[in-house]
Amino acid sequence: MFFSDVKNEVAHAFINTVDNNKTKYTIKEYSDAVCAHSLQNIIGRPNTQDFIEYIERNMIPNCPINKADILHAKDIFGVNIGSLQGKTVQKNHQEL
């Protein structure tokens, strides 16, 4: 039988916040990441791979951001929640 005495253990919580994540980048890289995140929301919240493809194929004319900006935005802000909504399927867990 497993037994754990939690009274004597020190609890640690590792939380990544936007403030912690943005300290890894310069001010210019952070502002470009904010621009990329904003543009991703404006054009309909595509997933990250599709968004990178749009940028690399010049499907958005005169776009000032590049692939690195998109990846920085994903690292700082996490996955765009709007790009996940509507694409995940709720499964019915009832047996027939």
Sequence and secondary structure as in RCSB ss.txt:
>XXXX:A:sequence
MFFSDVKNEVAHAFINTVDNNKTKYTIKEYSDAVCAHSLQNIIGRPNTQDFIEYIERNMIPNCPINKADILHAKD
IFGVNIGSLQGKTVQKNHQEL
>XXXX:A:secstr
      SSS        HHHHHTTS HHHHHHHHHHHHHHHHTT   HHHHHHHHHTT STT    HHHHHHHHH
HH S HHHHTTTS        
